[in-house]
Amino acid sequence: MHLASLDKYQNIAVVGLGQTGLSVVRYLLSQGVQPVLFDTREQPPGVAQLPPTPAPLELHTGPLQVEHILGMDLLIVSPGIDLRTPVLQLAADAAIPIIGDMDLLALHWAAAPDAAPVMLGITGSNGKSTVTQLLHDILAEQGMAVAMGGNIGIPVLDLLAQPANIYVLELSSFQLELMQQLPLRGATILNVSDDHMDRYHNLHDYSHAKQRIYLNADVAVWNREQELTAPVYIPPSRQRTFGADTGLADGIGDLTHAQFGLLRQADGLWLAYQGKPLVAAHELALSGIHNLLNVQAALALAELVGVKPTAALATVKQFRGLAHRCELVAEQQGVRWVNDSKATNIGAAEAAIQGLRASVSGKLILIAGGDGKGADFSAFKPALAQVDHLIVLGKDAERIAQQVEHAERVKDLTQAVAVAASLATPGSMVLLSPACASLDMFNNYQQRGDMFRAAVEAYYG
């Protein structure tokens, strides 16, 4: 599908008035377009944030109606809207273009290609926010005019207000479903594991959505540990890889000089570049194998815009990661308490367990549970085997508990912390890594992590 300029469409709809939808409305109004608005909620909170307009905006709330949607010439759909919605399926069958804000961004810069920024895209089941933030920091420390947005918090169309010539974009599978035309200098799929199985039929469908990040990418950066992250149509000459081996014999042809990996030296693990030691793992503020892979991906993308790995080391060494992602919140009586509330799927929790297990001399005590989003928790069993004690709570607590011989069931985080403290010995770690979404008990994963921290502080108070 090739998009025409906005002035070629008479009736333009914005479907969904969340953060992304509101940014689309603001952009369209700035371009002289007065869209028709739709939201499946009867009383969408975003209505109160709509900008003032000379004439009232047409607004439809509640279930999408066929007669309204099929009367549109272009549908700009928010990532939270399931494209399997029957009315949207009818629109697609009627050849009405359905796009997201990413293609609207592409359309904007297509009108001014000489001024367009270089764009780098990051997706994956886990680690994408960490890599996005680290890459942004690397480029900013090099004095580049860089802006960061997408799934990480700032809608991409709001980046147009920033004076930047490089965009670092975190892209979710929901955003990628709608993306067809956004050109990326470099794109990466960090990893693929079961997530959002309440929206996808199976892992293949979910992986296919992730693969869309490579559609218009100049260079693909992918994970040698997972073939599902490899591009299907990008030739080897336009690929870079990273992984837990040295990266010198990965079958990518003549690009071994550009591969990132790990070396095992007498003094421990080192990040490797071109098969040679680059920086020792113990010099980094980040910990865990999963984070060493994240650093490699960020370095590979930074290299695509001219930043040599050695030039980025100062930034990499001091980068402490994101709040709620393997965040040390307390150390009391020889016990470390780690907040990994952002682990909202099995793969993220697995990465935390496997990445941190080696650093725990005592017991590893896991607090998990919440809304599993339809995930198959039998896949979590091997990781749970590395845990000494499992504490479960929330909607899918019992489904997780069934994967081990014994689990402690609790009603809330306060009780979870108390039980964990009773089990912990010096050298132990208590890890909140839920493997589930938070909305069954909390407003979001941030609130869950904040309440965990507060519960720990109150316990030792």
N, C-alpha and C positions, 0 to 999 in steps of 0.2 A: 504494500500500500504506500502510495506517495501522497503526502499531505500538500494541499494547496495553501496559499497564504490565508490568514484569517479573514480577510475581506471577501473571500470567495464563498464563505459560509454565511447564510442568512440567519439561521437559528442555531445558536451554540448553547449547549447545556453544560452545567457543572453539576455532577452527581456526587453528593457527599460534602458536607460542610464542616469537616474537621479542620485540622491545621493546614493540611495540604489544599483542601478545597477552598478555604478562605484565601490562601495565597494565590490560587488560580483566579478567583474572582477579582482580587485587587489588580492582578496583572492585566486581565481582560479589560477592566474599566480604564486602566492607564493607556490601553491601546484603542480606546474609543468603542469598545464592544460591550454591550449590555446583555449579559447572559441570562438564560432561564435557569433557575436553581431548583435542585431536587435533593431531598434528604429522606432516607427511609424511616427516620425517627419522627414521631408526631410533633415533638417539641425539641428540635435540635438546638443545643446550647450555642452553636456557632452563629445563629441568627443575630444574636445581640452584638456580635463583633463585625457585622457587615458594614462596610464604609457607606457614608451617606451618598446618595445619588439624586440628581435632579428629578428623575422619575422613579417611582418605586420599582424594585426588581420583582419579577414574577417568581413566586416561590410555591413549590409543591412539596408537601410533607406526607409521610406515611408510605405505604407500599407503592412501588413504581407502577404507574398506569401505562398500559400499552399505547393508548391513543396519544398520550403526552410524549412519550419517548420516541415513538415512530414519527412524530412530527418534527424531530430535530434533524439538522444536517451534520452536526458534529457533537459527539459526546466526550466530555473530558471527565474521566472517572477517577475518584480517589482510591488509593490502594486498599483501603479498608472495605471496599465494596467487592463482594464475590462476583466474579465475571460469569459464574455459572447461574446467576440469577436469571430465571426464564425470560423476563422482559429484555434483558441485555442480550441474551442469546438470539431473540427475535430481531433485535436491532442489528446484530452482526450478520444474521441471515439476509437482512434487507440491505446489506452493504453500507450501512451508516458507519463512518469511521469512529472507532472507540480508542481513545488515547489517554495517556496520563500526563502529569506535569513534566516528565522528562522529555517527551516529544514536543511539548509546547516550548520548552527551553531550546530544543534543537531547531524548531521553526523560527524562534527569535533570532538565533545566531546565523541561521541560513540567510537571513536578510542583510546581515552585516558580517560576512565571513572574515574579512581582514581584521576585525576587532574581536573575533571570537577567542575565548580563553582555551588553553589546553585543558582537557578534562581527563581525570583518572578515576576509574570506578572500582569499588570494592564490594564483593558480596561473599556469602558463605553462611553456613548454619551458625557458626560460632567465630568469635574473634573479630568480626568486621568493624565494630566500633573502636576496638583497640588499635587495629591497623590504620583506620581512617584518622584517628587522632594523632597517632605517632607519625604518620606520613605528613600530615599537616604541620606538625611541630618541626620535623626535619626540614621541610621546605621553607617554613617561616624563619627558622634559625639561619638559613642561608641567605636571607634577605629577599626572598621572593614574595611577590604580592599574591597570596594564596587565600582562598576562601573555602570553607568546609560546610557541607550540608547534605540534604537528602534524608535518609532514614535516621540520621543521627540527631536530628532536632530542628534544623533550619530548612524549611522547604526550599527547593532549588531555585524557584523563581524569585525568592527574596534575596538570593545571592546577587541578583542584577544590580542591587543598590550598593554593592561593595566594589571598591576599586581593585579588582583582582584580575590577573591574567592566567591563573591556574585554579581550577576547581577540583577539589578532592571530594568525591561523592560516595557516600555509603548507600547501597542499593539493596532493598529487600526483594524477596521473590515476588511479592505482590506488586511492587513497582516495576519489576522486570517483565511481568506478564504483559504490561501495557507499553513497554518500550520497544520501538522499532527503528528509530532514526538517529538516536543520540550518538555522535561520533566520540570515541574515547581514544586517547593516545595509548593508554594501557588499561587493562582490565584484569581482575583476578577473581577466581573462585577459591576461597581459602580451604574449604572443606564442605562435605555434604553428609548430613546425618538426618535421621527422622525428625521432622519438625512440621508443624502445621498440617498434620495428617487429618485434621478436621476440615481442611480446605482442599486438599489434594487426594486423588484416588490412591496413590501409592508413591513410593520413593522415586520411581521413574518420572512421574509427572512433576514432582517437586524439583528433581534434578534438571528436568527439561526447562523449567522456568528459570533456574539459575544460569543455564547455558546461554540464555538470551543476552547476557552481558557481553558476550563475544561477537554479537552480530555486526557491529560497526567498530570493532576495536582494531587498532594498528598492531598491538602486541598483546599476547595473552601470557599471564603469569599464573602458573598453576602448581598444585601440590603433588609431588611425586608419590606421596603416600596414598593418594586416592585417585584412581583413574577417572572417577566421575567428575573431577575438576578439570580434566584435560579438554582442550578445545577440539571440536570435531572437524572444522573446516579451515582453521588457520594453519598455514604451513609451518614446518619446524623452524624455518628461518625467522619467523616472527613469534617465537615462543621463548619464555624464560621459565625455569622451574626452581622450586625450593623443596627441602625435605630433611629428613633425619639422617640421611647418608651424606657422603661427601659431595655428591652432585656431579661426579666426573664420569660416571658410566650409566647414564640414564636413558640412552637411546635417542637423544634429541639431536643427533647429528653433530654439526660443527660448532654448536653453541656452548660447548663445555666451558669455554672461557668466561661465560656469563652466568654460570649456575651458582646457586647458593646452597649451603648444606651445613652439616655438623662434622666436626672432627673430635675424636676421643684421644686426648693427650694424657700424659702422666699426671698433669695437675687438674684434670677434669675435662669437661666439654668446652669446645670452642665453636663459635660461628665461623664458617669457612666461606671464602670467596675465591673462585678459580682454583679450588682445591687446597688453598693455603689458609692458615689461621688468620682470622680477622680480629676477633675480640673474645675473651674468655667469658663463659656464661656467668661466672661468679662476679664479674665486674658490672653486671647489669642489675638494675633495681627490680626488674621483672623476674619472676621465677617460673619454672615449669617448662617442660619440653614444648607444650602448646604455645607458650609465649616466645620461645626461640624460633618457632616456625612463623609466628606473626611478625617478628622482627625481620626475618628474611624477606617476607613478602613486601613489607614496607620499604626495605632497602632496594629491592628489585624494581619497584615502581618509581622510587626516587631517582634511580639511575636513568630511567627513561626520559627524565626531564633535566638531565645533566648533572645530577648530584652523585659524585663518586662515593662508594660505601665508606671509605676512610674519612671523608669529610663529614659524614653523618654520625660518627661514633660518639661525639660528645653529647649530642641530643639523645641518642639511643641509651647511653649509660645512665642518664639522669631521669629517663622517662619512668614514672612509677605506675602507669596504668590508669584505669578508670575507676571511679567510685563504683562499688558494688560488683567489681570483677576481681576475685581473688585478693580482696582488700583486707590487710591485717588491721582489725579494729581494736584488739586488746591483747595483752600478754600478761597473764596473771598466774602466779604460783607455778610457773614453768609450763603453762598451757597457752597455746596460741589460738585465738578466735578469729576465723577468717570469714569475711562476708563475700559470698559469690552469688548474691541474689539475682544477678543478671543472667545466671545460668537457667534459662527458661525452657530448655529442652534437654533430652538425654545426652546428646553429643557434647553439649557444653559442660554438663556435670561430669561426664566421663573424662573430658580433657583436664578438668580441675583435679579429679581424683588421681589420674595417672601422672599428671604433672607434679603434684605435690607429695605423693606417697613417699617418694625417695627421701624427702627432707624431714620426714616425721620419724623420730626415734622411738616414740611411745605409741599410743593408740591413735588411730584416725577415726574420729567420730563424725558421722555424716547426719545432717538434718536435711530432709528432703520432703517433697510433697507439694500439692497445689492442684492446679488444673492441667492435666497431662495433654490436653488438645488432641485426644485420640491416639496417642503414641502407644506402641507395643512395648511394654516395660520388660518383656523377656530379654530384649536387646540390652538392657541395663545390667543384667545379671553378672557378666564378667567383671565389670567395674565394681559392682557392689561386693564382689568376692575379695577385693582389696581393702575393704572397710572393716574395722573391728567392731563397731557398733553402729546400728542404723536407727535413727529416730524419725518417725514419719508423722505428718499432719496434713490437713486439707482434704479437698474433694477426692483425690486419687491416692490417698495414703495407703489404703488397703491393697490396691493394685501393685504398689511398690513393695509393700511388706511381704507380699506373696513370693517375691523373688529371693528371699533369704529364709533361713531356718527360724530366726527370731528377730523381731523388731519391736522397739518401744513406740507405742502409740500415744500421742499427746494432743491436747486440744488447741494449743496456741504456742507462740514463740517463747513466751515467758516460761511456760512449763518445759518446753524443749531445752531451753538454756539450763534450767535447774537440773533436769535429768542428765544432760551432757556433763555438767560440772560434777555430778555425783559419780560419773563413770570415768572421768579424766584422771590421768596421773601425770607427774612431771614428764615433759617431753612429748605430750600428746597435742593433737590439733583437733579443734572442733570446727568443722567446715559446714557452713550453710551454702549448699549448692543444690537447689530444689529440683532441678530437672523438669520443672513445671512452670507454667504461667502463674501469675499471682492473683488474678482477678476474682478468684473464689473467696478470698479473705482480705485482700488489700486493694488499694486504688491502683497500684502499679508495683513493679519490682523495686523501685526506689524506696517507696514507703515500707515495703517488706524488709529491705536491707537496713533502713533507718531504725525500724522497730527491733530488729535483731541487735543492732549496736546498743540501743537503749536498754534492752533486756539484759545484755551482758554487763553494762555499766551499773544497772540497778542491782544485779545479783552480787557484785563485788562491792557496791556502794559503801 
